[in-house]
């Protein structure tokens, strides 16, 4: 039998710098297993050739082959969800018969949800006729019985680990929030990120903040959010996304078109945050 192999590697955001779990290392381990497997199969083939024709016909010795078909990589994806782009592509390829063997570093790369991971390893993949090999765990569905105690315990530990990491991340963020740190990935429109006394905070971005003040004045005058959006367009004010990319509050020529336009929902969101005082200076 010829195994059409798909190598799967996954790395979550939390482990982005972990050397042992790096994408490159996961792929290296999988390829190493593949080379060793084919070396063993080559030796087995030599032994098979020494058998008599009758023994060959009786299938006493069968030499399988493994051929790498594709590599699937989900970078920055949590193992607690299975809606990962490359994982889903791998499933589609397995359903279409493009691969019939999946090789990964360990079972936690498949997922960290104990029940769902077990379902894939013990039900879904076997029904699809797909062999699964988890190199570091020493797991091979071609040899291991479904529902083995070792495999179940390993999946259970993976799920516990994922929940523990999530709890620690939430705790750190809560502590940072209590210290007055800003936790957003980028500053909201009208503000800019600064670092002061070891804290990550916000301060007003004068050019953009002036636009917000003008928006607020027109809102007080009775203009609707849609009308304010139209006023921003007519006066050549760049959208927040365009401003982040270029640093230009206004377009040089009012007639110049931009890919994104102001929407009433965006104006509403900015003004409500401004009115509530969601952000503060550091």
C-alpha positions as CSV (number, residue, x, y, z in Angstrom):
1,X,0.0,0.0,0.0
2,X,1.2,3.5,-0.7
3,X,0.6,6.2,1.9
4,X,0.0,9.7,0.6
5,X,1.3,11.7,3.5
6,X,0.2,15.2,4.7
7,X,2.4,16.8,7.3
8,X,0.4,19.0,9.8
9,X,2.0,21.7,11.9
10,X,0.3,24.2,14.3
11,X,1.7,27.0,16.5
12,X,-0.5,29.1,18.7
13,X,0.2,32.7,19.6
14,X,1.3,31.9,23.1
15,X,4.1,29.5,21.8
16,X,5.3,31.8,19.0
17,X,8.9,31.8,20.4
18,X,9.0,28.3,21.8
19,X,11.9,26.6,20.0
20,X,10.8,23.0,20.6
21,X,7.3,23.7,19.2
22,X,8.4,25.9,16.2
23,X,6.8,25.2,12.9
24,X,10.2,24.4,11.4
25,X,10.9,21.9,14.1
26,X,7.5,20.2,13.8
27,X,8.0,19.8,10.0
28,X,11.6,18.5,10.6
29,X,10.4,15.8,13.0
30,X,7.6,14.7,10.6
31,X,10.0,14.5,7.7
32,X,12.5,12.6,9.8
33,X,9.8,10.1,10.7
34,X,9.0,9.8,7.0
35,X,12.6,9.1,6.0
36,X,13.0,6.5,8.7
37,X,9.8,4.9,7.8
38,X,10.8,4.6,4.1
39,X,14.2,3.3,5.1
40,X,12.6,0.5,7.1
41,X,10.2,-0.2,4.3
42,X,13.1,-0.4,1.9
43,X,14.7,-3.1,4.1
44,X,11.4,-4.9,4.3
45,X,11.1,-4.9,0.5
46,X,14.6,-6.5,0.2
47,X,13.4,-9.3,2.5
48,X,10.2,-9.7,0.6
49,X,12.2,-10.1,-2.7
50,X,13.9,-13.1,-1.1
51,X,10.6,-14.9,-0.6
52,X,9.3,-17.5,-2.9
53,X,6.6,-16.6,-5.4
54,X,4.1,-18.6,-3.4
55,X,4.9,-16.7,-0.2
56,X,4.5,-13.4,-2.0
57,X,1.1,-14.4,-3.4
58,X,0.0,-15.4,0.1
59,X,0.9,-11.9,1.3
60,X,3.4,-13.0,4.0
61,X,5.4,-9.8,3.5
62,X,3.9,-6.5,2.2
63,X,6.1,-3.5,1.8
64,X,4.2,-0.2,2.1
65,X,5.5,3.1,0.8
66,X,5.1,6.6,2.1
67,X,5.1,9.6,-0.2
68,X,4.9,13.3,0.9
69,X,2.0,15.0,-0.7
70,X,1.5,18.3,1.1
71,X,2.4,20.3,4.2
72,X,-0.4,22.1,6.1
73,X,0.6,24.9,8.5
74,X,-1.7,26.9,10.9
75,X,0.4,29.6,12.5
76,X,-1.0,31.7,15.3
77,X,-4.0,29.3,15.7
78,X,-5.3,28.0,19.1
79,X,-5.6,24.3,19.5
80,X,-9.0,24.8,21.3
81,X,-10.7,25.4,18.0
82,X,-10.8,23.2,14.9
83,X,-11.9,25.9,12.5
84,X,-8.3,26.5,11.3
85,X,-7.8,27.3,7.6
86,X,-5.1,24.7,6.9
87,X,-6.6,22.0,9.2
88,X,-9.9,22.4,7.2
89,X,-8.0,22.2,3.9
90,X,-6.3,19.0,5.1
91,X,-9.7,17.5,5.9
92,X,-10.9,18.3,2.5
93,X,-7.9,16.7,0.8
94,X,-8.4,13.6,3.0
95,X,-12.0,13.4,1.9
96,X,-11.0,13.7,-1.7
97,X,-8.4,11.0,-1.3
98,X,-5.4,13.3,-2.0
99,X,-3.9,12.1,1.3
100,X,-4.5,9.0,3.5
101,X,-1.9,9.6,6.2
102,X,-1.4,12.5,8.5
103,X,1.9,13.0,10.4
104,X,2.4,15.6,13.1
105,X,4.7,16.3,16.1
106,X,2.2,15.3,18.8
107,X,-1.6,15.0,19.4
108,X,-1.8,18.5,20.8
109,X,-1.1,19.8,17.2
110,X,-4.4,18.2,16.2
111,X,-6.2,19.9,19.1
112,X,-6.2,20.6,22.8
113,X,-9.9,19.8,23.3
114,X,-9.9,16.3,24.8
115,X,-13.3,15.1,23.5
116,X,-13.0,16.7,20.0
117,X,-9.4,15.5,19.5
118,X,-10.3,12.0,20.6
119,X,-13.3,12.1,18.2
120,X,-11.0,12.9,15.3
121,X,-8.3,10.3,16.2
122,X,-10.7,7.5,17.0
123,X,-13.7,8.1,14.7
124,X,-13.4,10.7,12.0
125,X,-10.0,9.8,10.6
126,X,-10.5,6.0,10.8
127,X,-13.8,6.4,9.0
128,X,-12.0,8.4,6.3
129,X,-9.4,5.6,6.0
130,X,-6.7,8.0,7.2
131,X,-3.7,6.8,9.2
132,X,-2.5,9.3,11.9
133,X,1.0,9.4,13.3
134,X,2.0,11.6,16.3
135,X,5.7,11.3,16.3
136,X,6.7,12.6,19.8
137,X,3.8,10.7,21.4
138,X,4.7,7.4,19.7
139,X,1.1,7.2,18.5
140,X,0.3,5.5,15.2
141,X,-3.3,4.7,14.5
142,X,-2.0,1.9,12.2
143,X,-0.8,0.0,15.2
144,X,-2.5,1.5,18.3
145,X,-6.0,0.4,19.3
146,X,-8.6,3.2,19.4
147,X,-9.5,4.4,22.9
148,X,-6.2,3.4,24.5
149,X,-5.6,4.7,28.0
150,X,-2.3,6.4,27.1
151,X,-3.9,8.3,24.2
152,X,-6.9,9.4,26.3
153,X,-4.7,10.6,29.1
154,X,-2.5,12.5,26.7
155,X,-5.5,14.3,25.2
156,X,-6.8,15.1,28.7
157,X,-3.5,16.7,29.6
158,X,-3.5,18.7,26.4
159,X,-7.0,20.1,27.2
160,X,-6.0,20.9,30.8
161,X,-2.9,22.6,29.5
162,X,-4.8,24.8,27.1
163,X,-7.3,25.9,29.8
164,X,-4.4,26.6,32.2
165,X,-2.6,28.8,29.6
166,X,-5.9,30.6,29.0
167,X,-6.4,31.3,32.7
168,X,-2.8,32.6,33.1
169,X,-3.2,34.9,30.1
170,X,-6.5,36.3,31.5
171,X,-4.8,36.9,34.9
172,X,-1.9,38.8,33.4
173,X,-4.2,41.0,31.3
174,X,-6.3,41.7,34.4
175,X,-3.2,42.8,36.3
176,X,-2.1,45.0,33.5
177,X,-5.6,46.5,33.2
178,X,-5.6,47.3,36.9
179,X,-2.2,49.1,36.5
180,X,-3.9,51.3,33.9
181,X,-2.2,49.6,30.9
182,X,-3.8,49.8,27.5
183,X,-4.1,46.3,26.1
184,X,-5.4,46.9,22.6
185,X,-3.2,45.8,19.6
186,X,-3.3,49.3,18.2
187,X,-4.5,52.7,19.3
188,X,-8.1,53.8,18.5
189,X,-8.6,56.7,16.1
190,X,-7.7,60.0,17.8
191,X,-5.2,58.4,20.2
192,X,-1.6,57.1,20.1
193,X,0.2,54.5,22.2
194,X,2.9,55.7,24.5
195,X,5.1,54.0,27.2
196,X,5.5,55.7,30.5
197,X,7.0,54.2,33.8
198,X,6.9,50.7,32.3
199,X,3.2,51.1,31.4
200,X,1.6,51.0,28.0
201,X,-0.9,53.8,27.8
202,X,-2.7,56.3,25.5
203,X,-2.4,60.0,24.8
204,X,-4.3,62.2,22.4
205,X,-3.2,62.3,18.8
206,X,-3.8,66.0,18.1
207,X,-4.5,66.0,14.3
208,X,-7.0,63.1,14.5
209,X,-8.4,64.2,17.9
210,X,-9.3,67.5,16.3
211,X,-11.4,65.7,13.7
212,X,-13.3,63.9,16.5
213,X,-14.0,67.3,18.2
214,X,-15.4,68.6,15.0
215,X,-17.5,65.5,14.6
216,X,-18.8,65.9,18.2
217,X,-19.7,69.5,17.5
218,X,-21.8,68.6,14.5
219,X,-23.5,65.9,16.4
220,X,-24.5,68.4,19.0
221,X,-25.9,70.6,16.3
222,X,-28.3,67.8,15.4
223,X,-26.5,66.1,12.4
224,X,-27.1,62.4,12.0
225,X,-24.2,59.9,11.9
226,X,-24.8,59.5,8.2
227,X,-24.7,63.2,7.6
228,X,-21.4,63.5,9.6
229,X,-20.0,60.7,7.5
230,X,-21.0,62.6,4.3
231,X,-19.4,65.8,5.7
232,X,-16.1,64.0,6.4
233,X,-16.1,62.7,2.8
234,X,-16.9,66.1,1.4
235,X,-14.0,67.7,3.3
236,X,-11.5,65.1,2.3
237,X,-10.9,63.5,5.7
238,X,-9.2,60.2,5.4
239,X,-10.7,57.2,7.1
240,X,-9.1,55.9,10.3
241,X,-7.6,52.9,8.4
242,X,-6.1,55.2,5.7
243,X,-4.8,57.5,8.4
244,X,-3.0,54.6,10.2
245,X,-1.3,53.6,7.0
246,X,-0.3,57.1,5.7
247,X,-0.3,59.4,8.7
248,X,-2.3,61.9,6.7
249,X,-5.5,63.2,8.2
250,X,-6.7,64.9,5.0
251,X,-6.4,63.9,1.3
252,X,-4.2,66.3,-0.7
253,X,-7.0,66.6,-3.3
254,X,-10.6,66.4,-2.2
255,X,-11.6,64.8,-5.4
256,X,-9.1,61.9,-4.8
257,X,-10.8,58.6,-4.2
258,X,-9.9,56.2,-1.4
259,X,-10.7,52.6,-1.2
260,X,-12.6,52.9,2.1
261,X,-15.2,55.5,2.9
262,X,-16.7,56.8,6.1
263,X,-19.7,54.8,7.3
264,X,-22.4,55.9,9.7
265,X,-21.6,53.0,12.0
266,X,-17.9,54.0,12.2
267,X,-18.8,57.6,13.1
268,X,-21.2,56.4,15.7
269,X,-18.6,54.1,17.3
270,X,-16.0,56.8,17.5
271,X,-18.4,59.4,19.0
272,X,-19.9,57.0,21.5
273,X,-16.4,56.1,22.8
274,X,-15.6,59.8,22.9
275,X,-18.7,60.7,24.8
276,X,-18.3,57.8,27.4
277,X,-14.6,58.7,27.9
278,X,-13.5,55.2,27.2
279,X,-9.9,56.3,26.8
280,X,-7.8,58.4,29.0
281,X,-4.4,60.1,28.9
282,X,-1.5,58.7,30.7
